[in-house]
Protein backbone atom coordinates (compact mmCIF):
# COMPACT_ATOMS: atom_id res chain seq x y z
CA UNK A 1 0.00 0.00 0.00
CA UNK A 2 2.85 2.39 0.84
CA UNK A 3 4.42 2.00 -2.64
CA UNK A 4 1.05 2.60 -4.32
CA UNK A 5 0.45 5.71 -2.21
CA UNK A 6 3.89 7.04 -3.11
CA UNK A 7 3.33 6.35 -6.81
CA UNK A 8 -0.04 8.13 -6.75
CA UNK A 9 1.03 11.17 -4.73
CA UNK A 10 4.24 11.63 -6.77
CA UNK A 11 2.24 11.52 -10.00
CA UNK A 12 -0.27 14.06 -8.69
CA UNK A 13 2.54 16.38 -7.67
CA UNK A 14 4.07 16.06 -11.16
CA UNK A 15 0.83 17.06 -12.88
CA UNK A 16 0.14 19.96 -10.51
CA UNK A 17 -2.42 18.51 -8.09
CA UNK A 18 -1.51 19.40 -4.52
CA UNK A 19 -1.73 16.66 -1.92
CA UNK A 20 -2.13 17.99 1.61
CA UNK A 21 -1.75 15.78 4.64
CA UNK A 22 -4.40 16.91 7.09
CA UNK A 23 -6.39 15.54 10.00
CA UNK A 24 -9.99 15.52 8.85
CA UNK A 25 -12.21 16.01 11.88
CA UNK A 26 -15.50 15.78 10.00
CA UNK A 27 -17.22 13.07 7.95
CA UNK A 28 -16.20 12.94 4.32
CA UNK A 29 -17.81 11.19 1.36
CA UNK A 30 -14.74 8.95 0.96
CA UNK A 31 -12.91 7.95 4.15
CA UNK A 32 -9.85 10.10 4.77
CA UNK A 33 -10.28 12.31 1.71
CA UNK A 34 -11.59 15.80 1.06
CA UNK A 35 -11.28 18.23 -1.81
CA UNK A 36 -10.59 21.92 -1.45
CA UNK A 37 -9.47 24.76 -3.67
CA UNK A 38 -5.94 23.94 -2.48
CA UNK A 39 -6.00 20.30 -3.66
CA UNK A 40 -6.67 16.88 -2.16
CA UNK A 41 -6.66 16.72 1.62
CA UNK A 42 -5.69 13.29 2.94
CA UNK A 43 -6.02 11.98 6.47
CA UNK A 44 -3.79 8.92 6.22
CA UNK A 45 -5.15 7.57 9.50
CA UNK A 46 -8.65 7.39 8.00
CA UNK A 47 -7.83 6.57 4.37
CA UNK A 48 -9.13 3.10 3.50
CA UNK A 49 -8.49 2.83 -0.24
CA UNK A 50 -5.48 4.53 -1.89
CA UNK A 51 -7.17 4.27 -5.29
CA UNK A 52 -9.80 6.71 -4.05
CA UNK A 53 -7.12 9.40 -4.21
CA UNK A 54 -7.00 9.01 -8.00
CA UNK A 55 -10.77 9.22 -8.23
CA UNK A 56 -10.79 12.45 -6.23
CA UNK A 57 -7.93 13.79 -8.33
CA UNK A 58 -10.10 13.02 -11.35
CA UNK A 59 -12.73 15.40 -9.99
CA UNK A 60 -10.14 18.16 -9.77
CA UNK A 61 -8.78 17.31 -13.23
CA UNK A 62 -12.11 17.52 -15.05
CA UNK A 63 -13.20 20.72 -13.31
CA UNK A 64 -12.34 24.02 -15.00
CA UNK A 65 -9.53 26.07 -13.49
CA UNK A 66 -12.06 28.76 -12.58
CA UNK A 67 -14.26 26.31 -10.69
CA UNK A 68 -11.31 24.54 -9.03
CA UNK A 69 -10.67 27.82 -7.21
CA UNK A 70 -14.20 27.61 -5.77
CA UNK A 71 -14.04 24.04 -4.40
CA UNK A 72 -14.82 24.02 -0.71
CA UNK A 73 -16.21 27.55 -0.77
CA UNK A 74 -19.81 28.82 -0.83
CA UNK A 75 -19.17 30.03 -4.41
CA UNK A 76 -19.01 26.47 -5.78
CA UNK A 77 -22.26 25.47 -7.48
CA UNK A 78 -24.19 23.05 -5.28
CA UNK A 79 -24.73 20.62 -8.13
CA UNK A 80 -20.95 20.02 -8.38
CA UNK A 81 -19.88 17.41 -9.12
CA UNK A 82 -22.43 16.66 -11.80
CA UNK A 83 -23.09 13.19 -13.21
CA UNK A 84 -20.90 14.16 -16.16
CA UNK A 85 -18.12 15.17 -13.77
CA UNK A 86 -18.47 11.81 -12.04
CA UNK A 87 -18.22 9.86 -15.30
CA UNK A 88 -15.26 11.97 -16.37
CA UNK A 89 -13.50 11.47 -13.02
CA UNK A 90 -13.93 7.70 -13.26
CA UNK A 91 -12.53 7.54 -16.79
CA UNK A 92 -9.69 9.92 -15.87
CA UNK A 93 -8.79 7.70 -12.90
CA UNK A 94 -8.77 4.69 -15.23
CA UNK A 95 -6.27 6.48 -17.51
CA UNK A 96 -4.17 7.41 -14.48
CA UNK A 97 -4.18 3.80 -13.22
CA UNK A 98 -3.04 2.57 -16.65
CA UNK A 99 -0.36 5.28 -16.80
CA UNK A 100 0.91 4.39 -13.31
CA UNK A 101 0.55 0.64 -13.89
CA UNK A 102 -1.67 0.27 -10.84
CA UNK A 103 -4.09 -2.68 -10.84
CA UNK A 104 -7.57 -1.52 -11.78
CA UNK A 105 -9.11 -3.09 -8.69
CA UNK A 106 -7.04 -0.72 -6.54
CA UNK A 107 -8.94 2.22 -8.05
CA UNK A 108 -12.21 0.44 -8.77
CA UNK A 109 -12.33 -1.52 -5.51
CA UNK A 110 -15.29 -3.67 -4.53
CA UNK A 111 -16.39 -1.30 -1.76
CA UNK A 112 -16.94 1.63 -4.10
CA UNK A 113 -18.83 2.65 -7.20
CA UNK A 114 -22.20 1.52 -5.84
CA UNK A 115 -21.39 -2.12 -6.54
CA UNK A 116 -20.44 -1.47 -10.17
CA UNK A 117 -16.66 -1.71 -9.88
CA UNK A 118 -16.41 -5.08 -11.70
CA UNK A 119 -18.69 -3.82 -14.45
CA UNK A 120 -16.56 -0.67 -14.87
CA UNK A 121 -13.33 -2.65 -15.02
CA UNK A 122 -14.80 -5.03 -17.59
CA UNK A 123 -16.20 -2.16 -19.66
CA UNK A 124 -12.84 -0.38 -19.71
CA UNK A 125 -10.98 -3.60 -20.56
CA UNK A 126 -13.33 -3.99 -23.54
CA UNK A 127 -12.48 -0.43 -24.64
CA UNK A 128 -15.99 0.72 -23.78
CA UNK A 129 -14.83 4.09 -22.48
CA UNK A 130 -17.99 5.61 -21.07
CA UNK A 131 -17.46 9.37 -21.00
CA UNK A 132 -14.67 9.55 -23.58
CA UNK A 133 -16.41 12.27 -25.65
CA UNK A 134 -16.53 14.34 -22.46
CA UNK A 135 -12.77 14.00 -21.84
CA UNK A 136 -12.17 14.86 -25.51
CA UNK A 137 -14.36 17.95 -25.18
CA UNK A 138 -12.40 18.95 -22.05
CA UNK A 139 -9.21 18.81 -24.17
CA UNK A 140 -7.64 16.03 -22.13
CA UNK A 141 -7.41 13.16 -24.62
CA UNK A 142 -8.41 11.85 -28.02
CA UNK A 143 -10.53 8.91 -29.05
CA UNK A 144 -9.13 6.76 -31.84
CA UNK A 145 -10.53 8.80 -34.75
CA UNK A 146 -9.38 12.18 -33.42
CA UNK A 147 -6.04 10.70 -32.33
CA UNK A 148 -5.36 9.64 -35.93
CA UNK A 149 -6.43 13.08 -37.24
CA UNK A 150 -4.09 14.79 -34.75
CA UNK A 151 -1.21 12.30 -35.04
CA UNK A 152 -1.51 11.49 -31.32
CA UNK A 153 -1.93 8.33 -29.30
CA UNK A 154 -5.55 7.53 -28.42
CA UNK A 155 -7.07 7.21 -24.98
CA UNK A 156 -6.00 6.04 -22.40
CA UNK A 157 -3.06 8.24 -23.39
CA UNK A 158 -3.73 11.76 -22.11
CA UNK A 159 -2.57 14.84 -24.01
CA UNK A 160 -2.92 16.77 -20.76
CA UNK A 161 -3.99 15.68 -17.30
CA UNK A 162 -5.70 18.82 -16.00
CA UNK A 163 -8.52 20.77 -17.64
CA UNK A 164 -7.81 24.43 -18.25
N, C-alpha and C positions, 0 to 999 in steps of 0.2 A: 504493500500500500504506500509506503514511504517513497519508493522510486516512482510510482505512478503520480503521486502528488507533486513531486519535484518536476517531473516531465511536464505536467499540466501547468503548474505555476510559472515555470521558466518560459514556456511557450507563450502564455498570456502576457508576460512581461515583454517578450520580444515583439509582440504585435501591438503593444500599447494599452493593454487592459491592466489596470492596477489591481493588485491583490493586497488586501489589508487584513492583517491578523487583528482580530477584535473579539472581545468577549461580548456575546450577544445575550442580553438580559431579558429579551422578549421572545415570544413565539414567532417563528418564521415559517414560511410555506415549506421550505426544504430545510431539514435539520442542519444547523450550523452555518447557514448561508443567508446573506442578505445583499441586496443591490442598493447602491447609492450613486449619487452623481460623481463620487470619487472612485468608484470601481466595485469590485466584489469584496464584501466583508466576510471573512471566514473565522468561525469559532471552531478551532481544531478539536476542542474537547467535546463538541456536539456534532461535528460532521460525521455522518454515517456512510456516505457514498461519495468517493472522490470524483466519480464521473459526473455528479450533479454540478460540480464547478464548471465543467465545459458547457452544460446546458444553460446555466446562468450566464456564462460568458456569451453564449449565443444570443441571449436576450439583449445584452449590451451591443453586440456586433450588428444586429439587424435594426437597431433603433438609430434614427438620424442623430447626427452630432448635436443638433439643437435640442432634441428631446433628451438625449443622454444627460445633458446639463440639468434637466428638471427631475431626474429620477430621485425619489425620496423626498421631494418637496411638494408643497400644495399646488404648484404650477403644473405638475404632471397630470395629463388627462386620466381620469379615473378608469377609463376603459383599457388602459395600458396594463399589461400587454394584451393585444387583440388575439383572436384565433389565428390570424395570419402571422403575427409575431411569434406565436407559439410554434406553428408549423415551421417557420423559418429558423427558429432557434434549434429545433430538433434536427433539421437537416444540416444546419451549420455545425452542430456538435458531432454529427456523423462524419462530416468532412474533417473536422479537427481530430477525431479518433483515428481515422484512416491516416491522416498526416503524421500523427504521433505514434502510430502503430500500437494503439491501445485496443485491447479486445472490446468488441462492441457491447458485450454484456456488462462491462464496467460502466459505460455511459447509460446504456438502456437496460438497467438492472431490473430484476423481477419485482422489486418493491416500488417501482415508479411507473409513470405513464399509464395510469388507470388500468393496469393489467394488459396493456397492449405492447409491452416491450418486445416479446417474441415476434409478434406480427410486424412491428417496425423493423426489427433486424432482418427478418425474412424479406420484407419489401425492399429494403435498401440493397440487400445481397442480390436481388433480382433486378437491380437497376430501376426500380420503381421509385423514383425520387420525388415523393410528394412534396410540393412546394418549390420545386426547382425554378419554375417561371418567376416566382417571387424573388428568389436569390439573384436571378439574372437581372430582374428589374431594379434591384437594389445596387447593381453594379459589382457584385461580389464574385460571380462565376459565370461560366457559359455552359449551356447544354451542348450536346454533340454538334448540332447544326450550326449554332453560332460560334462554337469553338473552331470549327473548320473554316468558317467565313473570316474569323479573326486570327487564324493561324496560332491558336492557343490550345492548350490541353483542356479537355472537357471536365466537368464536375466528376469526381469530387475535388479536382484541383481547383484552388481558389485563386483568382487574379488579385484579390485583396481580401483581407480578413475582417475589416471594419467598415461599415457603411459611413459615407460622408454626410 
